Amino acid sequence: MPVNAGRGEYILKVTGLDAIVGRMIWWASNPNQESYSSPDEAYANSTNVGMVPVLNGEATIHFARPGQYYEHRILRSPHLHIALCSSDGNLLHIFSGDLSDKGSWLFSAWTMTFIVLTVLLVIILLWRRG
């Protein structure tokens, strides 16, 4: 997979990663204001996907607001998946972060910053916990 930092109005910067982490792969459902009827429909040819190098323990991605979708009759809120890999491509850990705010999405700069910081905090805590 070629290096791709993504595109979109949201930015996630991950810092403090261990030296063993060489790349970060991420994916999310396609952007959509409506709900997709299934995960297959939500992720089909998704533009919310990419891989970036981790340099000095840091990586940054750009993504569009993921759409929500139904899975087994349950509405899945917008979320982002992140896989941390070593430089040779071995999978080290996978995280999924919920990007909703109690089921609603607020388009304010403060909320986007809060969401990014919350996801970053969860990633750091889980990574250090092992």
C-alpha positions as CSV (number, residue, x, y, z in Angstrom):
1,M,0.0,0.0,0.0
2,P,1.5,3.4,-1.0
3,V,1.9,6.1,1.6
4,N,-1.4,8.1,1.9
5,A,-2.1,10.6,4.7
6,G,-5.7,10.8,3.4
7,R,-7.8,13.9,2.8
8,G,-10.7,15.4,4.7
9,E,-11.5,18.0,7.3
10,Y,-10.4,16.1,10.3
11,I,-6.8,15.6,11.4
12,L,-5.5,13.0,13.9
13,K,-2.0,13.4,15.1
14,V,-0.6,10.5,17.2
15,T,2.5,11.1,19.3
16,G,4.5,9.1,21.8
17,L,4.6,5.9,19.9
18,D,7.3,3.4,20.7
19,A,10.3,3.2,18.4
20,I,9.2,-0.3,17.1
21,V,6.2,1.3,15.4
22,G,7.2,2.1,11.8
23,R,3.9,2.7,10.1
24,M,0.2,3.4,10.9
25,I,-2.6,2.1,8.7
26,W,-6.0,3.5,9.1
27,W,-9.5,3.0,7.6
28,A,-13.0,4.2,8.1
29,S,-16.3,3.9,6.3
30,N,-17.0,6.2,3.4
31,P,-18.3,9.7,4.2
32,N,-22.0,10.1,4.1
33,Q,-24.7,12.2,5.7
34,E,-27.2,9.2,5.6
35,S,-26.8,5.8,7.1
36,Y,-25.5,2.9,5.0
37,S,-27.6,-0.3,5.1
38,S,-24.6,-2.6,5.8
39,P,-20.8,-2.6,6.5
40,D,-20.2,-3.9,3.0
41,E,-21.9,-0.8,1.5
42,A,-20.2,1.6,4.0
43,Y,-16.7,0.4,3.3
44,A,-17.0,-0.3,-0.5
45,N,-14.2,1.5,-2.3
46,S,-13.8,3.7,0.8
47,T,-11.7,6.9,0.3
48,N,-11.2,7.0,4.1
49,V,-8.1,4.7,4.1
50,G,-4.4,5.1,4.1
51,M,-1.0,4.3,5.5
52,V,1.6,6.8,6.9
53,P,5.1,6.3,8.2
54,V,5.7,6.8,12.0
55,L,8.7,9.2,12.3
56,N,10.1,10.0,15.8
57,G,7.1,8.4,17.4
58,E,4.6,10.6,15.5
59,A,2.1,10.1,12.7
60,T,-0.6,12.4,11.2
61,I,-3.7,11.5,9.1
62,H,-6.5,13.4,7.5
63,F,-9.9,11.9,7.1
64,A,-13.5,12.8,6.3
65,R,-16.3,12.2,8.8
66,P,-17.1,8.5,8.4
67,G,-20.6,7.5,7.7
68,Q,-22.7,5.4,10.1
69,Y,-24.1,2.0,9.0
70,Y,-26.3,-0.8,10.2
71,E,-24.7,-4.0,11.3
72,H,-27.1,-6.8,12.5
73,R,-29.9,-4.2,12.9
74,I,-27.7,-2.0,15.1
75,L,-26.7,1.4,14.0
76,R,-22.9,1.8,14.3
77,S,-21.8,5.3,15.0
78,P,-19.0,7.0,13.0
79,H,-15.6,5.4,14.0
80,L,-12.0,5.1,12.9
81,H,-9.8,2.0,12.9
82,I,-6.0,2.3,13.3
83,A,-3.4,-0.5,13.0
84,L,0.1,0.0,14.3
85,C,2.7,-2.0,12.4
86,S,6.5,-2.4,12.6
87,S,8.7,-1.1,9.8
88,D,8.7,-4.6,8.2
89,G,4.9,-4.7,8.2
90,N,4.2,-6.9,11.2
91,L,0.9,-6.0,12.9
92,L,1.4,-4.8,16.5
93,H,-2.0,-3.6,17.6
94,I,-5.4,-2.5,16.2
95,F,-7.5,0.3,17.8
96,S,-11.0,1.5,17.0
97,G,-12.2,4.9,18.1
98,D,-15.8,6.0,18.3
99,L,-16.1,9.5,16.8
100,S,-19.7,10.2,17.9
101,D,-20.8,12.5,20.6
102,K,-23.7,10.6,22.1
103,G,-25.1,9.8,18.7
104,S,-24.8,13.3,17.2
105,W,-21.9,14.9,15.4
106,L,-21.1,18.5,16.1
107,F,-19.2,20.5,13.5
108,S,-17.4,22.9,15.7
109,A,-13.6,23.4,15.9
110,W,-13.7,22.7,19.6
111,T,-15.6,19.4,19.2
112,M,-13.2,18.2,16.5
113,T,-10.2,19.1,18.6
114,F,-11.8,17.3,21.6
115,I,-12.6,14.2,19.6
116,V,-9.0,14.1,18.2
117,L,-7.5,14.6,21.7
118,T,-9.8,11.9,23.2
119,V,-8.9,9.4,20.5
120,L,-5.2,10.2,21.0
121,L,-5.5,9.8,24.7
122,V,-7.2,6.4,24.3
123,I,-4.5,5.3,21.8
124,I,-1.7,6.3,24.1
125,L,-3.3,4.7,27.2
126,L,-4.0,1.4,25.4
127,W,-0.6,1.3,23.7
128,R,1.3,1.8,27.0
129,R,-0.9,-0.7,28.8
130,G,0.4,-3.3,26.4
